[in-house]
Amino acid sequence: MQGTPPMSKLTIAAEPYDMPIDFATTALLIIDMQRDFLEPGGFGASLGNDVSLLHPSIAPCQRLLQAARAAGMFVLHTREGHRPDLSDAPPAKLERGHPILNIGSQGAMGRILICGEPGQDIIPALYPQTGEPVIDKPGKGAFFATDLQCILQNRGIRSLIVCGVTTEVCVHTTVREANDRGYRCIVPGDCCASYFPEFHDVALRMIKAQGGIFGWVSDSERIIAALSA
């Protein structure tokens, strides 16, 4: 079919065992690398988190993103956020967090986690290019209440390289959702991060446990090496 990339069946060094992959049916999915989570004054900081703990994931994500673009891989981005009237935000979610600076409150980068506000947007270092879909999601998982499944099916995607923040929350939820929908997921650990390093480590162990119950774990260097091959 015209426009379909050539088949490129390779193997990525990973745990619990190497992952055979066809890059022609693989997408890079970058989860919630937003200013509200990674910069001072955003939602993450309002919860009392040290946002600098997420920064080590930026450079590996940049390198992997550049390699994926160079290889012609399908790339998608997600942003967690809500409608300005908060009609898609469950009361149980709005009740949690900082007693003053919660979702919808005015923060240093506009209203916190509200679609269209500066803080809800993706950081400049990983900003989407033209043609890379951006999925705005009201929940933790990228499949819930979004058109992600439709987009992936229309492109014939069967495998996902999942990066982003935070490892144990939105990344983990998305990998679990994808696994239940039949997608093969590989998570480069250095392209993910958490406000709680111990949660990051355990989340990666959970993905690859029991023979890869949710998927595979690797790193940006090994995935880029496979792409370069």
C-alpha positions as CSV (number, residue, x, y, z in Angstrom):
1,M,0.0,0.0,0.0
2,Q,1.3,3.4,-0.9
3,G,2.8,5.2,2.1
4,T,3.4,2.1,4.1
5,P,7.0,1.9,5.5
6,P,9.2,-1.1,4.6
7,M,9.1,-4.0,7.0
8,S,12.0,-4.0,9.4
9,K,11.9,-7.0,11.7
10,L,14.7,-6.7,14.3
11,T,15.4,-7.5,18.0
12,I,15.7,-5.1,20.9
13,A,17.9,-6.2,23.8
14,A,15.5,-6.1,26.7
15,E,14.3,-7.8,29.9
16,P,13.0,-10.4,30.7
17,Y,14.2,-11.5,27.3
18,D,15.0,-9.8,23.9
19,M,12.0,-8.5,22.1
20,P,11.5,-9.2,18.4
21,I,9.9,-6.2,16.8
22,D,8.7,-4.9,13.5
23,F,9.4,-1.2,13.4
24,A,6.9,-0.8,10.6
25,T,4.1,-1.6,13.0
26,T,5.6,0.1,16.0
27,A,4.8,3.6,17.5
28,L,6.7,5.8,19.9
29,L,4.2,7.0,22.6
30,I,5.5,9.8,24.9
31,I,3.3,10.2,28.0
32,D,2.6,13.5,29.6
33,M,6.0,15.3,29.3
34,Q,4.1,18.5,30.3
35,R,5.2,21.7,31.9
36,D,2.6,21.1,34.7
37,F,4.5,18.0,35.7
38,L,8.2,19.0,35.0
39,E,8.4,22.7,35.8
40,P,8.1,24.7,39.0
41,G,4.7,26.2,39.5
42,G,2.8,23.3,37.9
43,F,0.6,20.5,39.3
44,G,3.5,18.3,40.3
45,A,5.1,21.0,42.3
46,S,1.8,22.0,43.9
47,L,1.6,18.5,45.4
48,G,4.9,19.1,47.1
49,N,7.0,17.1,44.7
50,D,10.6,17.8,43.6
51,V,10.1,18.2,39.9
52,S,13.8,18.0,39.2
53,L,13.6,14.3,39.8
54,L,11.8,14.0,36.5
55,H,14.4,15.9,34.5
56,P,16.9,13.0,33.9
57,S,14.3,11.4,31.6
58,I,14.3,14.4,29.2
59,A,17.6,13.9,27.4
60,P,17.1,10.1,26.8
61,C,13.6,10.9,25.5
62,Q,15.1,13.5,23.2
63,R,17.6,11.1,21.7
64,L,15.0,8.4,21.2
65,L,12.5,10.8,19.7
66,Q,15.2,12.0,17.3
67,A,16.1,8.5,16.3
68,A,12.4,7.5,15.8
69,R,11.8,10.6,13.6
70,A,14.8,9.8,11.6
71,A,13.6,6.3,11.0
72,G,10.2,7.4,10.0
73,M,8.5,5.8,13.0
74,F,4.9,6.9,14.0
75,V,5.2,9.2,17.0
76,L,2.4,10.2,19.4
77,H,2.3,12.4,22.5
78,T,-0.2,12.6,25.4
79,R,-1.2,15.4,27.7
80,E,-3.3,15.0,30.8
81,G,-5.8,17.8,31.1
82,H,-9.4,18.7,31.6
83,R,-12.1,20.9,30.0
84,P,-12.1,24.5,31.3
85,D,-15.5,23.9,33.0
86,L,-14.1,20.7,34.6
87,S,-17.1,18.7,33.3
88,D,-14.8,15.8,32.5
89,A,-13.1,15.8,35.9
90,P,-14.6,13.4,38.5
91,P,-15.3,15.0,41.9
92,A,-13.2,12.3,43.5
93,K,-10.2,13.5,41.4
94,L,-10.8,17.2,42.1
95,E,-10.9,16.5,45.9
96,R,-7.4,15.2,45.9
97,G,-4.2,17.2,46.0
98,H,-3.2,20.6,47.5
99,P,-6.1,22.2,49.4
100,I,-5.6,25.5,47.4
101,L,-3.7,24.7,44.2
102,N,-5.7,21.8,42.9
103,I,-6.9,21.0,39.3
104,G,-8.4,24.1,37.7
105,S,-6.8,26.6,40.1
106,Q,-4.8,29.5,38.8
107,G,-1.1,28.6,38.9
108,A,2.1,30.1,37.7
109,M,1.5,28.7,34.2
110,G,-2.2,29.3,33.9
111,R,-5.0,27.1,35.3
112,I,-3.6,23.8,36.5
113,L,-4.1,20.8,34.2
114,I,-6.6,22.7,32.0
115,C,-6.5,22.0,28.3
116,G,-5.1,25.0,26.3
117,E,-3.3,26.5,29.3
118,P,0.5,27.0,29.1
119,G,1.2,24.5,31.9
120,Q,-0.8,21.7,30.3
121,D,1.4,21.9,27.2
122,I,4.4,19.7,26.4
123,I,7.9,20.9,27.3
124,P,9.8,22.6,24.5
125,A,12.6,20.0,24.5
126,L,10.1,17.3,23.4
127,Y,7.6,19.4,21.5
128,P,5.5,17.6,18.8
129,Q,6.2,18.1,15.2
130,T,3.6,18.6,12.5
131,G,1.9,15.3,11.9
132,E,2.5,13.8,15.4
133,P,-0.9,13.4,17.1
134,V,-1.3,14.8,20.5
135,I,-3.8,12.9,22.7
136,D,-5.5,15.0,25.4
137,K,-6.6,12.6,28.1
138,P,-8.7,13.3,31.2
139,G,-7.4,10.2,33.1
140,K,-4.2,8.5,33.9
141,G,-4.3,6.0,31.1
142,A,-4.0,7.2,27.5
143,F,-6.8,4.9,26.2
144,F,-9.5,6.1,28.6
145,A,-11.9,8.5,27.0
146,T,-9.6,9.2,24.0
147,D,-9.3,8.2,20.3
148,L,-5.9,6.6,20.8
149,Q,-7.2,3.1,20.1
150,C,-8.8,4.3,16.8
151,I,-5.6,6.1,15.7
152,L,-3.4,3.1,16.4
153,Q,-5.7,0.7,14.7
154,N,-6.0,2.9,11.6
155,R,-2.2,2.9,11.3
156,G,-1.8,-0.8,11.8
157,I,0.2,-0.4,15.0
158,R,0.9,-3.6,17.0
159,S,3.8,-2.6,19.3
160,L,4.4,0.5,21.4
161,I,7.6,2.0,22.8
162,V,6.2,3.9,25.9
163,C,8.1,6.7,27.5
164,G,7.2,9.6,29.9
165,V,6.1,10.5,33.4
166,T,5.3,9.3,35.9
167,T,6.5,5.7,35.6
168,E,4.1,4.3,38.2
169,V,1.1,6.3,37.3
170,C,0.3,7.4,33.7
171,V,3.0,5.3,32.1
172,H,2.1,2.2,34.0
173,T,-1.6,2.7,33.5
174,T,-1.2,3.1,29.8
175,V,1.0,0.0,29.5
176,R,-1.6,-2.0,31.4
177,E,-4.4,-0.7,29.1
178,A,-2.3,-1.4,26.0
179,N,-1.5,-4.9,27.2
180,D,-5.2,-5.7,27.6
181,R,-5.9,-4.5,24.1
182,G,-3.3,-6.8,22.6
183,Y,-0.4,-4.3,22.1
184,R,3.2,-5.4,22.7
185,C,4.8,-2.8,24.9
186,I,8.5,-2.0,25.6
187,V,9.4,0.6,28.2
188,P,12.8,2.3,28.1
189,G,13.5,2.9,31.8
190,D,15.8,5.9,31.3
191,C,13.0,7.6,29.3
192,C,10.7,7.5,32.3
193,A,10.8,9.0,35.8
194,S,9.0,9.4,39.0
195,Y,8.9,11.9,41.9
196,F,9.6,8.8,44.0
197,P,12.7,6.9,42.6
198,E,11.7,3.7,44.5
199,F,8.3,3.7,42.8
200,H,10.1,4.0,39.4
201,D,12.2,1.0,40.1
202,V,9.4,-1.2,41.3
203,A,7.1,-0.1,38.4
204,L,9.7,-1.3,35.9
205,R,10.1,-4.6,37.8
206,M,6.4,-5.1,37.7
207,I,6.2,-4.7,33.9
208,K,8.9,-7.3,33.2
209,A,8.0,-9.7,36.0
210,Q,6.6,-13.2,35.4
211,G,8.0,-13.5,32.0
212,G,7.0,-10.0,30.9
213,I,3.4,-9.9,32.3
214,F,2.8,-6.4,31.0
215,G,5.7,-6.1,28.5
216,W,9.5,-5.6,28.2
217,V,11.9,-3.2,29.8
218,S,14.9,-1.8,28.0
219,D,16.7,1.6,27.6
220,S,17.1,4.3,25.0
221,E,20.5,3.2,23.9
222,R,19.5,-0.4,23.2
223,I,16.3,0.7,21.3
224,I,18.3,3.3,19.3
225,A,20.9,0.6,18.4
226,A,18.1,-1.6,17.0
227,L,16.7,1.4,15.1
228,S,20.1,2.1,13.7
229,A,20.5,-1.4,12.5
